[in-house]
Amino acid sequence: MVNGYRRISLFNREILVPNVPLREGVEVHLIPDTKREALEIRIWWENRMVHSVTYPIKEFPGVHF
């Protein structure tokens, strides 16, 4: 759910979610890229992707693919 600052918290990270009304639920899709050792986080609202951000996989110690 998007908070009052248009952000979600995921793995102790605050991620900005633009163009989504406050307090709306969103879907989070995690897409690993083992070749680049990266994790793409895609945020969907009302059947459309509204934001995407990529982080190094090593920054998420609890995620194993």
PQR file with spaces between the fields and no chain letter, atoms N, CA, C, O and H, PARSE charges and radii, in Angstrom:
ATOM       1  N    MET     1       0.848   -1.182    0.000 -0.4000 1.5000
ATOM       2  CA   MET     1       0.000    0.000    0.000 -0.0000 2.0000
ATOM       3  C    MET     1       0.893    1.245    0.000  0.5500 1.7000
ATOM       4  O    MET     1       1.876    1.319    0.737 -0.5500 1.4000
ATOM       5  N    VAL     2       0.538    2.199   -0.824 -0.4000 1.5000
ATOM       6  CA   VAL     2       1.278    3.449   -0.915 -0.0000 2.0000
ATOM       7  C    VAL     2       0.966    4.283    0.328  0.5500 1.7000
ATOM       8  O    VAL     2      -0.199    4.457    0.687 -0.5500 1.4000
ATOM       9  H    VAL     2      -0.261    2.139   -1.423  0.4000 1.0000
ATOM      10  N    ASN     3       2.010    4.796    0.984 -0.4000 1.5000
ATOM      11  CA   ASN     3       1.786    5.589    2.195 -0.0000 2.0000
ATOM      12  C    ASN     3       1.481    7.048    1.856  0.5500 1.7000
ATOM      13  O    ASN     3       1.322    7.393    0.685 -0.5500 1.4000
ATOM      14  H    ASN     3       2.956    4.654    0.693  0.4000 1.0000
ATOM      15  N    GLY     4       1.402    7.882    2.852 -0.4000 1.5000
ATOM      16  CA   GLY     4       1.066    9.295    2.673 -0.0000 2.0000
ATOM      17  C    GLY     4       2.119   10.105    1.937  0.5500 1.7000
ATOM      18  O    GLY     4       1.868   11.240    1.532 -0.5500 1.4000
ATOM      19  H    GLY     4       1.531    7.602    3.803  0.4000 1.0000
ATOM      20  N    TYR     5       3.302    9.518    1.764 -0.4000 1.5000
ATOM      21  CA   TYR     5       4.386   10.190    1.038 -0.0000 2.0000
ATOM      22  C    TYR     5       4.590    9.596   -0.356  0.5500 1.7000
ATOM      23  O    TYR     5       5.603    9.860   -1.003 -0.5500 1.4000
ATOM      24  H    TYR     5       3.506    8.596    2.093  0.4000 1.0000
ATOM      25  N    ARG     6       3.639    8.804   -0.810 -0.4000 1.5000
ATOM      26  CA   ARG     6       3.682    8.091   -2.103 -0.0000 2.0000
ATOM      27  C    ARG     6       4.883    7.162   -2.180  0.5500 1.7000
ATOM      28  O    ARG     6       5.583    7.115   -3.192 -0.5500 1.4000
ATOM      29  H    ARG     6       2.816    8.590   -0.284  0.4000 1.0000
ATOM      30  N    ARG     7       5.113    6.431   -1.111 -0.4000 1.5000
ATOM      31  CA   ARG     7       6.216    5.481   -1.055 -0.0000 2.0000
ATOM      32  C    ARG     7       5.716    4.151   -0.508  0.5500 1.7000
ATOM      33  O    ARG     7       4.708    4.079    0.195 -0.5500 1.4000
ATOM      34  H    ARG     7       4.545    6.469   -0.289  0.4000 1.0000
ATOM      35  N    ILE     8       6.460    3.093   -0.857 -0.4000 1.5000
ATOM      36  CA   ILE     8       6.230    1.800   -0.234 -0.0000 2.0000
ATOM      37  C    ILE     8       7.532    1.391    0.443  0.5500 1.7000
ATOM      38  O    ILE     8       8.606    1.855    0.061 -0.5500 1.4000
ATOM      39  H    ILE     8       7.279    3.151   -1.429  0.4000 1.0000
ATOM      40  N    SER     9       7.439    0.537    1.434 -0.4000 1.5000
ATOM      41  CA   SER     9       8.608    0.015    2.110 -0.0000 2.0000
ATOM      42  C    SER     9       8.766   -1.445    1.717  0.5500 1.7000
ATOM      43  O    SER     9       7.836   -2.239    1.850 -0.5500 1.4000
ATOM      44  H    SER     9       6.567    0.161    1.745  0.4000 1.0000
ATOM      45  N    LEU    10       9.956   -1.791    1.231 -0.4000 1.5000
ATOM      46  CA   LEU    10      10.229   -3.141    0.785 -0.0000 2.0000
ATOM      47  C    LEU    10      11.672   -3.479    1.142  0.5500 1.7000
ATOM      48  O    LEU    10      12.595   -2.782    0.721 -0.5500 1.4000
ATOM      49  H    LEU    10      10.712   -1.145    1.124  0.4000 1.0000
ATOM      50  N    PHE    11      11.868   -4.534    1.908 -0.4000 1.5000
ATOM      51  CA   PHE    11      13.210   -4.935    2.343 -0.0000 2.0000
ATOM      52  C    PHE    11      13.944   -3.763    3.008  0.5500 1.7000
ATOM      53  O    PHE    11      15.121   -3.528    2.736 -0.5500 1.4000
ATOM      54  H    PHE    11      11.118   -5.100    2.249  0.4000 1.0000
ATOM      55  N    ASN    12      13.249   -3.039    3.869 -0.4000 1.5000
ATOM      56  CA   ASN    12      13.807   -1.881    4.585 -0.0000 2.0000
ATOM      57  C    ASN    12      14.257   -0.755    3.663  0.5500 1.7000
ATOM      58  O    ASN    12      15.130    0.031    4.031 -0.5500 1.4000
ATOM      59  H    ASN    12      12.292   -3.230    4.090  0.4000 1.0000
ATOM      60  N    ARG    13      13.680   -0.667    2.483 -0.4000 1.5000
ATOM      61  CA   ARG    13      13.944    0.424    1.547 -0.0000 2.0000
ATOM      62  C    ARG    13      12.647    1.173    1.287  0.5500 1.7000
ATOM      63  O    ARG    13      11.574    0.576    1.194 -0.5500 1.4000
ATOM      64  H    ARG    13      12.971   -1.305    2.184  0.4000 1.0000
ATOM      65  N    GLU    14      12.763    2.464    1.173 -0.4000 1.5000
ATOM      66  CA   GLU    14      11.625    3.290    0.797 -0.0000 2.0000
ATOM      67  C    GLU    14      11.704    3.525   -0.709  0.5500 1.7000
ATOM      68  O    GLU    14      12.700    4.048   -1.208 -0.5500 1.4000
ATOM      69  H    GLU    14      13.635    2.949    1.248  0.4000 1.0000
ATOM      70  N    ILE    15      10.651    3.140   -1.432 -0.4000 1.5000
ATOM      71  CA   ILE    15      10.634    3.281   -2.887 -0.0000 2.0000
ATOM      72  C    ILE    15       9.504    4.215   -3.276  0.5500 1.7000
ATOM      73  O    ILE    15       8.345    3.992   -2.926 -0.5500 1.4000
ATOM      74  H    ILE    15       9.841    2.716   -1.027  0.4000 1.0000
ATOM      75  N    LEU    16       9.856    5.263   -4.005 -0.4000 1.5000
ATOM      76  CA   LEU    16       8.871    6.236   -4.478 -0.0000 2.0000
ATOM      77  C    LEU    16       7.959    5.582   -5.505  0.5500 1.7000
ATOM      78  O    LEU    16       8.421    4.862   -6.390 -0.5500 1.4000
ATOM      79  H    LEU    16      10.798    5.445   -4.290  0.4000 1.0000
ATOM      80  N    VAL    17       6.658    5.838   -5.382 -0.4000 1.5000
ATOM      81  CA   VAL    17       5.672    5.300   -6.324 -0.0000 2.0000
ATOM      82  C    VAL    17       4.867    6.477   -6.869  0.5500 1.7000
ATOM      83  O    VAL    17       3.854    6.862   -6.285 -0.5500 1.4000
ATOM      84  H    VAL    17       6.283    6.423   -4.663  0.4000 1.0000
ATOM      85  N    PRO    18       5.320    7.050   -7.995 -0.5600 1.5000
ATOM      86  CA   PRO    18       4.612    8.212   -8.553  0.2800 2.0000
ATOM      87  C    PRO    18       3.307    7.818   -9.224  0.5500 1.7000
ATOM      88  O    PRO    18       3.120    6.671   -9.630 -0.5500 1.4000
ATOM      89  N    ASN    19       2.418    8.778   -9.331 -0.4000 1.5000
ATOM      90  CA   ASN    19       1.164    8.636  -10.091 -0.0000 2.0000
ATOM      91  C    ASN    19       0.198    7.593   -9.544  0.5500 1.7000
ATOM      92  O    ASN    19      -0.629    7.069  -10.290 -0.5500 1.4000
ATOM      93  H    ASN    19       2.569    9.710   -9.001  0.4000 1.0000
ATOM      94  N    VAL    20       0.290    7.287   -8.267 -0.4000 1.5000
ATOM      95  CA   VAL    20      -0.661    6.380   -7.616 -0.0000 2.0000
ATOM      96  C    VAL    20      -1.284    7.146   -6.455  0.5500 1.7000
ATOM      97  O    VAL    20      -0.558    7.745   -5.661 -0.5500 1.4000
ATOM      98  H    VAL    20       0.962    7.713   -7.661  0.4000 1.0000
ATOM      99  N    PRO    21      -2.602    7.144   -6.336 -0.5600 1.5000
ATOM     100  CA   PRO    21      -3.241    7.847   -5.215  0.2800 2.0000
ATOM     101  C    PRO    21      -2.773    7.288   -3.861  0.5500 1.7000
ATOM     102  O    PRO    21      -2.437    6.110   -3.736 -0.5500 1.4000
ATOM     103  N    LEU    22      -2.763    8.150   -2.883 -0.4000 1.5000
ATOM     104  CA   LEU    22      -2.363    7.762   -1.535 -0.0000 2.0000
ATOM     105  C    LEU    22      -3.243    6.639   -1.008  0.5500 1.7000
ATOM     106  O    LEU    22      -4.444    6.595   -1.273 -0.5500 1.4000
ATOM     107  H    LEU    22      -3.035    9.107   -2.985  0.4000 1.0000
ATOM     108  N    ARG    23      -2.629    5.734   -0.261 -0.4000 1.5000
ATOM     109  CA   ARG    23      -3.305    4.618    0.408 -0.0000 2.0000
ATOM     110  C    ARG    23      -3.878    3.575   -0.548  0.5500 1.7000
ATOM     111  O    ARG    23      -4.710    2.764   -0.140 -0.5500 1.4000
ATOM     112  H    ARG    23      -1.653    5.769   -0.046  0.4000 1.0000
ATOM     113  N    GLU    24      -3.455    3.580   -1.798 -0.4000 1.5000
ATOM     114  CA   GLU    24      -3.897    2.572   -2.770 -0.0000 2.0000
ATOM     115  C    GLU    24      -2.961    1.375   -2.707  0.5500 1.7000
ATOM     116  O    GLU    24      -1.758    1.523   -2.491 -0.5500 1.4000
ATOM     117  H    GLU    24      -2.780    4.239   -2.129  0.4000 1.0000
ATOM     118  N    GLY    25      -3.521    0.197   -2.896 -0.4000 1.5000
ATOM     119  CA   GLY    25      -2.718   -1.009   -2.949 -0.0000 2.0000
ATOM     120  C    GLY    25      -2.027   -1.150   -4.303  0.5500 1.7000
ATOM     121  O    GLY    25      -2.598   -0.795   -5.334 -0.5500 1.4000
ATOM     122  H    GLY    25      -4.499    0.077   -3.071  0.4000 1.0000
ATOM     123  N    VAL    26      -0.815   -1.663   -4.300 -0.4000 1.5000
ATOM     124  CA   VAL    26      -0.064   -1.887   -5.532 -0.0000 2.0000
ATOM     125  C    VAL    26       0.459   -3.327   -5.541  0.5500 1.7000
ATOM     126  O    VAL    26       0.538   -3.974   -4.497 -0.5500 1.4000
ATOM     127  H    VAL    26      -0.352   -1.952   -3.463  0.4000 1.0000
ATOM     128  N    GLU    27       0.809   -3.811   -6.716 -0.4000 1.5000
ATOM     129  CA   GLU    27       1.443   -5.122   -6.860 -0.0000 2.0000
ATOM     130  C    GLU    27       2.939   -4.900   -7.045  0.5500 1.7000
ATOM     131  O    GLU    27       3.355   -3.982   -7.753 -0.5500 1.4000
ATOM     132  H    GLU    27       0.745   -3.285   -7.564  0.4000 1.0000
ATOM     133  N    VAL    28       3.742   -5.740   -6.408 -0.4000 1.5000
ATOM     134  CA   VAL    28       5.191   -5.652   -6.528 -0.0000 2.0000
ATOM     135  C    VAL    28       5.684   -6.925   -7.203  0.5500 1.7000
ATOM     136  O    VAL    28       5.423   -8.030   -6.728 -0.5500 1.4000
ATOM     137  H    VAL    28       3.404   -6.485   -5.833  0.4000 1.0000
ATOM     138  N    HIS    29       6.395   -6.763   -8.311 -0.4000 1.5000
ATOM     139  CA   HIS    29       6.961   -7.895   -9.038 -0.0000 2.0000
ATOM     140  C    HIS    29       8.478   -7.818   -8.911  0.5500 1.7000
ATOM     141  O    HIS    29       9.075   -6.783   -9.207 -0.5500 1.4000
ATOM     142  H    HIS    29       6.606   -5.865   -8.697  0.4000 1.0000
ATOM     143  N    LEU    30       9.103   -8.909   -8.473 -0.4000 1.5000
ATOM     144  CA   LEU    30      10.559   -8.974   -8.340 -0.0000 2.0000
ATOM     145  C    LEU    30      11.106   -9.792   -9.502  0.5500 1.7000
ATOM     146  O    LEU    30      10.728  -10.948   -9.693 -0.5500 1.4000
ATOM     147  H    LEU    30       8.618   -9.750   -8.233  0.4000 1.0000
ATOM     148  N    ILE    31      12.003   -9.180  -10.280 -0.4000 1.5000
ATOM     149  CA   ILE    31      12.565   -9.845  -11.447 -0.0000 2.0000
ATOM     150  C    ILE    31      14.079   -9.907  -11.279  0.5500 1.7000
ATOM     151  O    ILE    31      14.760   -8.888  -11.386 -0.5500 1.4000
ATOM     152  H    ILE    31      12.310   -8.241  -10.126  0.4000 1.0000
ATOM     153  N    PRO    32      14.603  -11.101  -11.017 -0.5600 1.5000
ATOM     154  CA   PRO    32      16.064  -11.223  -10.866  0.2800 2.0000
ATOM     155  C    PRO    32      16.758  -11.248  -12.228  0.5500 1.7000
ATOM     156  O    PRO    32      16.233  -11.795  -13.198 -0.5500 1.4000
ATOM     157  N    ASP    33      17.926  -10.655  -12.278 -0.4000 1.5000
ATOM     158  CA   ASP    33      18.780  -10.709  -13.463 -0.0000 2.0000
ATOM     159  C    ASP    33      20.128  -11.228  -12.988  0.5500 1.7000
ATOM     160  O    ASP    33      20.980  -10.452  -12.554 -0.5500 1.4000
ATOM     161  H    ASP    33      18.352  -10.211  -11.490  0.4000 1.0000
ATOM     162  N    THR    34      20.321  -12.544  -13.070 -0.4000 1.5000
ATOM     163  CA   THR    34      21.531  -13.155  -12.531 -0.0000 2.0000
ATOM     164  C    THR    34      22.772  -12.793  -13.346  0.5500 1.7000
ATOM     165  O    THR    34      23.879  -12.790  -12.808 -0.5500 1.4000
ATOM     166  H    THR    34      19.629  -13.174  -13.422  0.4000 1.0000
ATOM     167  N    LYS    35      22.609  -12.493  -14.612 -0.4000 1.5000
ATOM     168  CA   LYS    35      23.763  -12.096  -15.425 -0.0000 2.0000
ATOM     169  C    LYS    35      24.349  -10.771  -14.948  0.5500 1.7000
ATOM     170  O    LYS    35      25.567  -10.602  -14.886 -0.5500 1.4000
ATOM     171  H    LYS    35      21.709  -12.495  -15.050  0.4000 1.0000
ATOM     172  N    ARG    36      23.477   -9.848  -14.617 -0.4000 1.5000
ATOM     173  CA   ARG    36      23.936   -8.536  -14.127 -0.0000 2.0000
ATOM     174  C    ARG    36      24.002   -8.481  -12.606  0.5500 1.7000
ATOM     175  O    ARG    36      24.411   -7.470  -12.035 -0.5500 1.4000
ATOM     176  H    ARG    36      22.487   -9.984  -14.668  0.4000 1.0000
ATOM     177  N    GLU    37      23.601   -9.566  -11.950 -0.4000 1.5000
ATOM     178  CA   GLU    37      23.516   -9.631  -10.482 -0.0000 2.0000
ATOM     179  C    GLU    37      22.687   -8.470   -9.945  0.5500 1.7000
ATOM     180  O    GLU    37      23.094   -7.751   -9.033 -0.5500 1.4000
ATOM     181  H    GLU    37      23.269  -10.388  -12.414  0.4000 1.0000
ATOM     182  N    ALA    38      21.514   -8.316  -10.542 -0.4000 1.5000
ATOM     183  CA   ALA    38      20.617   -7.217  -10.185 -0.0000 2.0000
ATOM     184  C    ALA    38      19.215   -7.748   -9.923  0.5500 1.7000
ATOM     185  O    ALA    38      18.846   -8.839  -10.359 -0.5500 1.4000
ATOM     186  H    ALA    38      21.183   -8.900  -11.284  0.4000 1.0000
ATOM     187  N    LEU    39      18.457   -6.952   -9.205 -0.4000 1.5000
ATOM     188  CA   LEU    39      17.064   -7.266   -8.920 -0.0000 2.0000
ATOM     189  C    LEU    39      16.225   -6.073   -9.360  0.5500 1.7000
ATOM     190  O    LEU    39      16.365   -4.967   -8.839 -0.5500 1.4000
ATOM     191  H    LEU    39      18.758   -6.066   -8.851  0.4000 1.0000
ATOM     192  N    GLU    40      15.347   -6.322  -10.333 -0.4000 1.5000
ATOM     193  CA   GLU    40      14.448   -5.257  -10.785 -0.0000 2.0000
ATOM     194  C    GLU    40      13.147   -5.368  -10.009  0.5500 1.7000
ATOM     195  O    GLU    40      12.567   -6.447   -9.891 -0.5500 1.4000
ATOM     196  H    GLU    40      15.233   -7.220  -10.757  0.4000 1.0000
ATOM     197  N    ILE    41      12.703   -4.248   -9.488 -0.4000 1.5000
ATOM     198  CA   ILE    41      11.440   -4.185   -8.756 -0.0000 2.0000
ATOM     199  C    ILE    41      10.470   -3.372   -9.606  0.5500 1.7000
ATOM     200  O    ILE    41      10.683   -2.188   -9.867 -0.5500 1.4000
ATOM     201  H    ILE    41      13.174   -3.371   -9.583  0.4000 1.0000
ATOM     202  N    ARG    42       9.399   -4.040  -10.031 -0.4000 1.5000
ATOM     203  CA   ARG    42       8.378   -3.378  -10.845 -0.0000 2.0000
ATOM     204  C    ARG    42       7.125   -3.206  -10.004  0.5500 1.7000
ATOM     205  O    ARG    42       6.682   -4.138   -9.332 -0.5500 1.4000
ATOM     206  H    ARG    42       9.226   -5.002   -9.819  0.4000 1.0000
ATOM     207  N    ILE    43       6.567   -2.031  -10.047 -0.4000 1.5000
ATOM     208  CA   ILE    43       5.376   -1.717   -9.260 -0.0000 2.0000
ATOM     209  C    ILE    43       4.222   -1.471  -10.216  0.5500 1.7000
ATOM     210  O    ILE    43       4.303   -0.638  -11.118 -0.5500 1.4000
ATOM     211  H    ILE    43       6.926   -1.274  -10.593  0.4000 1.0000
ATOM     212  N    TRP    44       3.141   -2.220   -9.994 -0.4000 1.5000
ATOM     213  CA   TRP    44       1.958   -2.175  -10.858 -0.0000 2.0000
ATOM     214  C    TRP    44       0.763   -1.645  -10.074  0.5500 1.7000
ATOM     215  O    TRP    44       0.592   -1.947   -8.893 -0.5500 1.4000
ATOM     216  H    TRP    44       3.075   -2.896   -9.260  0.4000 1.0000
ATOM     217  N    TRP    45      -0.054   -0.853  -10.752 -0.4000 1.5000
ATOM     218  CA   TRP    45      -1.314   -0.358  -10.182 -0.0000 2.0000
ATOM     219  C    TRP    45      -2.336   -0.323  -11.306  0.5500 1.7000
ATOM     220  O    TRP    45      -2.072    0.214  -12.382 -0.5500 1.4000
ATOM     221  H    TRP    45       0.085   -0.608  -11.711  0.4000 1.0000
ATOM     222  N    GLU    46      -3.491   -0.894  -11.051 -0.4000 1.5000
ATOM     223  CA   GLU    46      -4.587   -0.961  -12.028 -0.0000 2.0000
ATOM     224  C    GLU    46      -4.114   -1.518  -13.371  0.5500 1.7000
ATOM     225  O    GLU    46      -4.361   -0.930  -14.423 -0.5500 1.4000
ATOM     226  H    GLU    46      -3.705   -1.330  -10.177  0.4000 1.0000
ATOM     227  N    ASN    47      -3.433   -2.658  -13.314 -0.4000 1.5000
ATOM     228  CA   ASN    47      -2.987   -3.389  -14.505 -0.0000 2.0000
ATOM     229  C    ASN    47      -2.019   -2.633  -15.405  0.5500 1.7000
ATOM     230  O    ASN    47      -1.960   -2.898  -16.605 -0.5500 1.4000
ATOM     231  H    ASN    47      -3.233   -3.136  -12.459  0.4000 1.0000
ATOM     232  N    ARG    48      -1.262   -1.699  -14.843 -0.4000 1.5000
ATOM     233  CA   ARG    48      -0.204   -1.044  -15.615 -0.0000 2.0000
ATOM     234  C    ARG    48       0.993   -0.791  -14.719  0.5500 1.7000
ATOM     235  O    ARG    48       0.854   -0.512  -13.528 -0.5500 1.4000
ATOM     236  H    ARG    48      -1.310   -1.484  -13.867  0.4000 1.0000
ATOM     237  N    MET    49       2.175   -0.894  -15.317 -0.4000 1.5000
ATOM     238  CA   MET    49       3.391   -0.672  -14.549 -0.0000 2.0000
ATOM     239  C    MET    49       3.590    0.830  -14.364  0.5500 1.7000
ATOM     240  O    MET    49       3.648    1.581  -15.337 -0.5500 1.4000
ATOM     241  H    MET    49       2.288   -1.120  -16.284  0.4000 1.0000
ATOM     242  N    VAL    50       3.692    1.259  -13.115 -0.4000 1.5000
ATOM     243  CA   VAL    50       3.820    2.680  -12.826 -0.0000 2.0000
ATOM     244  C    VAL    50       5.235    3.078  -12.434  0.5500 1.7000
ATOM     245  O    VAL    50       5.579    4.259  -12.463 -0.5500 1.4000
ATOM     246  H    VAL    50       3.645    0.649  -12.324  0.4000 1.0000
ATOM     247  N    HIS    51       6.065    2.090  -12.064 -0.4000 1.5000
ATOM     248  CA   HIS    51       7.437    2.423  -11.677 -0.0000 2.0000
ATOM     249  C    HIS    51       8.303    1.170  -11.708  0.5500 1.7000
ATOM     250  O    HIS    51       7.825    0.062  -11.467 -0.5500 1.4000
ATOM     251  H    HIS    51       5.785    1.130  -12.040  0.4000 1.0000
ATOM     252  N    SER    52       9.569    1.362  -12.005 -0.4000 1.5000
ATOM     253  CA   SER    52      10.534    0.273  -12.008 -0.0000 2.0000
ATOM     254  C    SER    52      11.857    0.805  -11.461  0.5500 1.7000
ATOM     255  O    SER    52      12.274    1.913  -11.796 -0.5500 1.4000
ATOM     256  H    SER    52       9.958    2.262  -12.201  0.4000 1.0000
ATOM     257  N    VAL    53      12.505    0.014  -10.625 -0.4000 1.5000
ATOM     258  CA   VAL    53      13.803    0.395  -10.061 -0.0000 2.0000
ATOM     259  C    VAL    53      14.657   -0.867   -9.975  0.5500 1.7000
ATOM     260  O    VAL    53      14.138   -1.958   -9.740 -0.5500 1.4000
ATOM     261  H    VAL    53      12.166   -0.886  -10.353  0.4000 1.0000
ATOM     262  N    THR    54      15.966   -0.715  -10.165 -0.4000 1.5000
ATOM     263  CA   THR    54      16.877   -1.854  -10.145 -0.0000 2.0000
ATOM     264  C    THR    54      17.939   -1.635   -9.077  0.5500 1.7000
ATOM     265  O    THR    54      18.517   -0.554   -8.965 -0.5500 1.4000
ATOM     266  H    THR    54      16.387    0.171  -10.356  0.4000 1.0000
ATOM     267  N    TYR    55      18.184   -2.687   -8.293 -0.4000 1.5000
ATOM     268  CA   TYR    55      19.203   -2.668   -7.245 -0.0000 2.0000
ATOM     269  C    TYR    55      20.110   -3.880   -7.419  0.5500 1.7000
ATOM     270  O    TYR    55      19.698   -4.881   -8.006 -0.5500 1.4000
ATOM     271  H    TYR    55      17.715   -3.565   -8.385  0.4000 1.0000
ATOM     272  N    PRO    56      21.336   -3.802   -6.917 -0.5600 1.5000
ATOM     273  CA   PRO    56      22.191   -4.995   -6.906  0.2800 2.0000
ATOM     274  C    PRO    56      21.579   -6.071   -5.997  0.5500 1.7000
ATOM     275  O    PRO    56      21.074   -5.762   -4.918 -0.5500 1.4000
ATOM     276  N    ILE    57      21.626   -7.324   -6.436 -0.4000 1.5000
ATOM     277  CA   ILE    57      21.057   -8.416   -5.635 -0.0000 2.0000
ATOM     278  C    ILE    57      21.723   -8.511   -4.268  0.5500 1.7000
ATOM     279  O    ILE    57      21.066   -8.850   -3.283 -0.5500 1.4000
ATOM     280  H    ILE    57      22.036   -7.575   -7.313  0.4000 1.0000
ATOM     281  N    LYS    58      23.015   -8.217   -4.196 -0.4000 1.5000
ATOM     282  CA   LYS    58      23.738   -8.350   -2.929 -0.0000 2.0000
ATOM     283  C    LYS    58      23.200   -7.413   -1.842  0.5500 1.7000
ATOM     284  O    LYS    58      23.484   -7.622   -0.663 -0.5500 1.4000
ATOM     285  H    LYS    58      23.549   -7.941   -4.996  0.4000 1.0000
ATOM     286  N    GLU    59      22.437   -6.396   -2.211 -0.4000 1.5000
ATOM     287  CA   GLU    59      21.831   -5.498   -1.225 -0.0000 2.0000
ATOM     288  C    GLU    59      20.600   -6.101   -0.559  0.5500 1.7000
ATOM     289  O    GLU    59      20.039   -5.511    0.364 -0.5500 1.4000
ATOM     290  H    GLU    59      22.206   -6.226   -3.169  0.4000 1.0000
ATOM     291  N    PHE    60      20.174   -7.283   -1.028 -0.4000 1.5000
ATOM     292  CA   PHE    60      19.013   -7.959   -0.486 -0.0000 2.0000
ATOM     293  C    PHE    60      19.434   -9.347    0.007  0.5500 1.7000
ATOM     294  O    PHE    60      19.234  -10.338   -0.695 -0.5500 1.4000
ATOM     295  H    PHE    60      20.629   -7.763   -1.779  0.4000 1.0000
ATOM     296  N    PRO    61      20.008   -9.424    1.195 -0.5600 1.5000
ATOM     297  CA   PRO    61      20.546  -10.703    1.664  0.2800 2.0000
ATOM     298  C    PRO    61      19.496  -11.783    1.861  0.5500 1.7000
ATOM     299  O    PRO    61      19.834  -12.966    1.851 -0.5500 1.4000
ATOM     300  N    GLY    62      18.233  -11.415    2.040 -0.4000 1.5000
ATOM     301  CA   GLY    62      17.197  -12.399    2.265 -0.0000 2.0000
ATOM     302  C    GLY    62      16.580  -12.955    0.996  0.5500 1.7000
ATOM     303  O    GLY    62      15.718  -13.831    1.068 -0.5500 1.4000
ATOM     304  H    GLY    62      17.958  -10.453    2.048  0.4000 1.0000
ATOM     305  N    VAL    63      17.001  -12.467   -0.171 -0.4000 1.5000
ATOM     306  CA   VAL    63      16.420  -12.896   -1.439 -0.0000 2.0000
ATOM     307  C    VAL    63      17.373  -13.877   -2.103  0.5500 1.7000
ATOM     308  O    VAL    63      18.529  -13.549   -2.369 -0.5500 1.4000
ATOM     309  H    VAL    63      17.701  -11.756   -0.229  0.4000 1.0000
ATOM     310  N    HIS    64      16.879  -15.094   -2.371 -0.4000 1.5000
ATOM     311  CA   HIS    64      17.678  -16.114   -3.046 -0.0000 2.0000
ATOM     312  C    HIS    64      16.900  -16.630   -4.244  0.5500 1.7000
ATOM     313  O    HIS    64      15.750  -17.048   -4.111 -0.5500 1.4000
ATOM     314  H    HIS    64      15.940  -15.360   -2.155  0.4000 1.0000
ATOM     315  N    PHE    65      17.520  -16.602   -5.404 -0.4000 1.5000
ATOM     316  CA   PHE    65      16.869  -17.047   -6.630 -0.0000 2.0000
ATOM     317  C    PHE    65      17.621  -18.231   -7.191  0.5500 1.7000
ATOM     318  O    PHE    65      17.240  -18.768   -8.231 -0.5500 1.4000
ATOM     319  H    PHE    65      18.454  -16.262   -5.512  0.4000 1.0000
